[in-house]
Amino acid sequence: MTILVVTGTGTEIGKTIVTAAVAAAYRDLRVAVLKPAQTGLGPGEPGDAAEVARLAGAHVTAVELARFPEPLAPGTAARRAGLRPVRPYEIAEAAQKLETEHDLVLVEGAGGLLVRYDERGATLADAARLMAAPVLVVAPAGLGTLNATALTTEALRSRGLTCPGVVVGSMPAEPDLASRCNLDDLPVAAGAPLLGVVPAGAGALAPPDFRARAAGWLDPELGGNRPPDERLSGAYGGRMQGEP
């Protein structure tokens, strides 16, 4: 696994923080994070790739291919800005170039898997297929996540793409019944294992604290050391891993 694509079941569900956690867990590797299209930010404002590097550490190289000012899907944002969109082959070429100089390349998408990047309807899935890269799915914890996760992983399988697993991007400190039950049900809905649970508010931690705790949120498949008891069904009690 030298290129890993990170997508989500929607927007604002913790993709950037999960990407940062994976990058931090692999602190002994040379890691690059690639953001193909950053939307909703102006020139000079720190984007998602920069946030991953800030949280994860100096071993991370942050790369952004394109930026569009309005907080919209990349294809729409590019069209409204009168700018050239990002094509799947450009994403693949950039990731493969980074791969020659890094041990791991994390490609963080925008929104969900099938968000359009250009006027032709190209998506992150098209780029993943060109790279033959596995796609990690980030999902929210609460009600409604099972259907969205099942749809996302079904779309991956229908395109011949591999999903190594699902990570909950923001687990409440006091999870409700649905959030607790979903830890059992997400692997079934996804047809893939639950590989991590990131606590809500993790992105607000000071970078040294984030780096110290990140591995504890993730399973070994993502470079982590999440305790075995927390990988058992229903074992998560809502606390931030690493806290007594």
Secondary structure as UniProt FT lines:
FT   STRAND          3..8
FT   HELIX           15..25
FT   TURN            26..28
FT   STRAND          31..39
FT   TURN            43..44
FT   HELIX           48..56
FT   TURN            58..59
FT   STRAND          60..68
FT   HELIX           74..81
FT   HELIX           88..99
FT   TURN            100..101
FT   STRAND          104..112
FT   TURN            113..114
FT   TURN            119..120
FT   HELIX           124..131
FT   STRAND          135..139
FT   TURN            143..144
FT   HELIX           145..158
FT   TURN            159..160
FT   STRAND          166..171
FT   HELIX           177..190
FT   STRAND          194..199
FT   TURN            200..201
FT   HELIX           202..204
FT   HELIX           207..217
FT   HELIX           220..222
FT   HELIX           228..231
FT   TURN            233..234
FT   TURN            241..242
//
